[in-house]
Each structure stands twice: as C-alpha cells, then as structure tokens.
Amino acid sequence: MMASARDAPANEASRRLIDEVAFGEDVVVHSFVNLYGCRIGSRTRIGTFVEIQRGAEVGAACKIQSHSFICDGVRIEDEVFVGHGVVFVNDRRPRATDGEGALQTESDWELLRTVVERGASIGSGATILGGVRIGAAATVGAGAVVTRDVAAGETVAGNPARPLPARVR
Ligand SMILES: CC(C)(COP(=O)(O)OP(=O)(O)OC[C@H]1O[C@@H](n2cnc3c(N)ncnc32)[C@H](O)[C@@H]1OP(=O)(O)O)[C@@H](O)C(=O)NCCC(=O)NCCS
C-alpha cells in the first residue's frame, strides 16, 4: 500500500495517541485520536475522536470523519468516505469472559474480516458487521446496519441494510 512509510502524520495536533503506525505522505490526524498498529495511506484525513486498532488498514485519499471506530480485521481501500460515528464490528458473538470467569483473550474468539472497496461511502452512524464486503463506489445510508455484502455501486439503507429501490436513486 505504501512505498515509503513514515511514523508520524504530516500535521501537528495535541493529545493524539500514535503507536506503531505506518503513515503515507501528507496524512492529517486531528486531536484526540487513537491510532495503534495500523496503516494509513497518503493524503488521508482523520477527524477527532477516531480510534483505529492494530491490524486495520486505511487506504490513500480517504476521509475518516470524527468519532468513528475502525477495528482489527478491517481493510479500507483508497478514496473511501467514512462518516461520523461509524462503527465496525469484528466479533459476531462477543463475551466478556471465557465461561470460567476469566476475561477472554484473542484466542477465545474468531476475528471477522471486512473490506470496504475503493470509492465507497459510509453514512454517519452506520454499523458495519464483521465479515462483509462493501463494493467499490457503493453508498451506505446514515444509520444503516450492514449485515451482508453490498454490491459495487449499490446504495443501501436501514436496519438491516437493504438496497434502496431504483426509483429513488
Ligand atoms: C442513503 C442516502 C444516500 C439516500 O439518499 P437519496 O438517494 O437522495 O434518497 P432519498 O432522500 O430520496 O430517500 C429515498 C427513500 O429512502 C429513505 N432513506 C433515505 N436515507 C435513508 C437512511 N439513511 N436510512 C433509512 N431510510 C433512508 C427515505 O426515507 C426515502 O423513503 P420513502 O421513499 O419511503 O420516503 C442518504 O439518505 C444518506 O443516508 N446519506 C448519508 C449521508 C451522511 O451520512 N453523510 C455523512 C457526512 S454529513
């Protein structure tokens, strides 16, 4: 994804947690952002209060708006728009403990992988369940809960997210 990775974004901003992140050129990261163990492509903009976890990948020229959460197992390709407060999910049946009272560890659950293809757009407040593929240039409506793959170029909305009838597009 990145020819020459940097270990810092292009801008200065206060109160950012940045740990083991590979940045492309000219990445802008605003304040109150947590980024660890992830990759961020060139020219991407990351808004306030975003968290991107270890193992996640964000492509080039993306816009990640404030308050969104991008977890391990998510790969976002280039030129993707992620609205405000978008939540990705990577565990279908999460539990706090392992059945014997011990807190679960990474070995106790299966990581679901999600891909958002080039040029897709995800509306504010959407929840993207694990293991789905959102096709190139697709649009996810605000507040949608995406439970299945979205075809390239398709617009989906609602809970569960379904294609909007062609007449309204
Ligand atoms: C999904 C979306 C792209 C559809 O836009 P559109 O094609 O112009 O559709 P319309 O506004 O004409 O609405 C068509 C129908 O879909 C419904 N609809 C539109 N958006 C919806 C949504 N997010 N969830 C559920 N239903 C939705 C409308 O109520 C309407 O239903 P009706 O025909 O029964 O009245 C848009 O509404 C949307 O959610 N965009 C995301 C915006 C966003 O989050 N931006 C983030 C940064 S500000």
The ligand as a Tripos MOL2 file, in Angstrom:
@<TRIPOS>MOLECULE
LIG
   48    50     1     0     0
SMALL
NO_CHARGES

@<TRIPOS>ATOM
      1 C1        -29.0000    6.7440    1.6920 C.3       1 LIG1
      2 C2        -28.9350    8.1000    1.0200 C.3       1 LIG1
      3 C3        -27.6550    8.2190    0.1870 C.3       1 LIG1
      4 C4        -30.1490    8.1680    0.1010 C.3       1 LIG1
      5 O1        -30.2060    9.4090   -0.4990 O.3       1 LIG1
      6 P1        -31.2460    9.6150   -1.7280 P.3       1 LIG1
      7 O2        -30.9250    8.6400   -2.8080 O.co2     1 LIG1
      8 O3        -31.2350   11.0680   -2.0590 O.co2     1 LIG1
      9 O4        -32.6410    9.1330   -1.1300 O.3       1 LIG1
     10 P2        -33.9190    9.9970   -0.6750 P.3       1 LIG1
     11 O5        -33.5380   11.0420    0.3060 O.co2     1 LIG1
     12 O6        -34.6240   10.3810   -1.9150 O.co2     1 LIG1
     13 O7        -34.7670    8.9030    0.1160 O.3       1 LIG1
     14 C5        -35.3510    7.8160   -0.5780 C.3       1 LIG1
     15 C6        -36.0590    6.9190    0.4170 C.3       1 LIG1
     16 O8        -35.0830    6.2750    1.2320 O.3       1 LIG1
     17 C7        -35.3010    6.6130    2.6050 C.3       1 LIG1
     18 N1        -33.9880    6.8610    3.2060 N.ar      1 LIG1
     19 C8        -33.0680    7.7460    2.8030 C.ar      1 LIG1
     20 N2        -31.9930    7.6790    3.5690 N.ar      1 LIG1
     21 C9        -32.2210    6.7200    4.4730 C.ar      1 LIG1
     22 C10       -31.4590    6.2060    5.5350 C.ar      1 LIG1
     23 N3        -30.2410    6.6520    5.8040 N.pl3     1 LIG1
     24 N4        -31.9990    5.2080    6.2780 N.ar      1 LIG1
     25 C11       -33.2560    4.7540    6.0020 C.ar      1 LIG1
     26 N5        -34.0040    5.2060    5.0000 N.ar      1 LIG1
     27 C12       -33.4900    6.1910    4.2400 C.ar      1 LIG1
     28 C13       -36.1580    7.8630    2.5780 C.3       1 LIG1
     29 O9        -36.9320    7.9710    3.7490 O.3       1 LIG1
     30 C14       -36.9720    7.6440    1.3600 C.3       1 LIG1
     31 O10       -38.0250    6.7290    1.6710 O.3       1 LIG1
     32 P3        -39.5250    6.9640    1.0890 P.3       1 LIG1
     33 O11       -39.3830    6.8820   -0.3950 O.co2     1 LIG1
     34 O12       -40.2970    5.8330    1.6950 O.co2     1 LIG1
     35 O13       -39.9300    8.3180    1.5490 O.co2     1 LIG1
     36 C15       -28.9440    9.2580    2.0520 C.3       1 LIG1
     37 O14       -30.2360    9.4750    2.5820 O.3       1 LIG1
     38 C16       -27.9870    9.0570    3.1970 C.2       1 LIG1
     39 O15       -28.2930    8.4400    4.2330 O.2       1 LIG1
     40 N6        -26.7470    9.5820    3.0000 N.am      1 LIG1
     41 C17       -25.6920    9.5560    4.0080 C.3       1 LIG1
     42 C18       -25.3660   10.9780    4.4310 C.3       1 LIG1
     43 C19       -24.3100   11.0000    5.5240 C.2       1 LIG1
     44 O16       -24.3330   10.2380    6.4540 O.2       1 LIG1
     45 N7        -23.3340   11.8890    5.3900 N.am      1 LIG1
     46 C20       -22.2110   11.8900    6.3450 C.3       1 LIG1
     47 C21       -21.4940   13.2010    6.4940 C.3       1 LIG1
     48 S1        -22.5230   14.6240    6.7270 S.3       1 LIG1
@<TRIPOS>BOND
     1     1     2 1
     2     2     3 1
     3     2     4 1
     4     2    36 1
     5     4     5 1
     6     5     6 1
     7     6     7 2
     8     6     8 1
     9     6     9 1
    10     9    10 1
    11    10    11 2
    12    10    12 1
    13    10    13 1
    14    13    14 1
    15    14    15 1
    16    15    16 1
    17    15    30 1
    18    16    17 1
    19    17    18 1
    20    17    28 1
    21    18    19 ar
    22    18    27 ar
    23    19    20 ar
    24    20    21 ar
    25    21    22 ar
    26    21    27 ar
    27    22    23 1
    28    22    24 ar
    29    24    25 ar
    30    25    26 ar
    31    26    27 ar
    32    28    29 1
    33    28    30 1
    34    30    31 1
    35    31    32 1
    36    32    33 2
    37    32    34 1
    38    32    35 1
    39    36    37 1
    40    36    38 1
    41    38    39 2
    42    38    40 1
    43    40    41 1
    44    41    42 1
    45    42    43 1
    46    43    44 2
    47    43    45 1
    48    45    46 1
    49    46    47 1
    50    47    48 1
@<TRIPOS>SUBSTRUCTURE
     1 LIG1         1 GROUP 0 **** ****
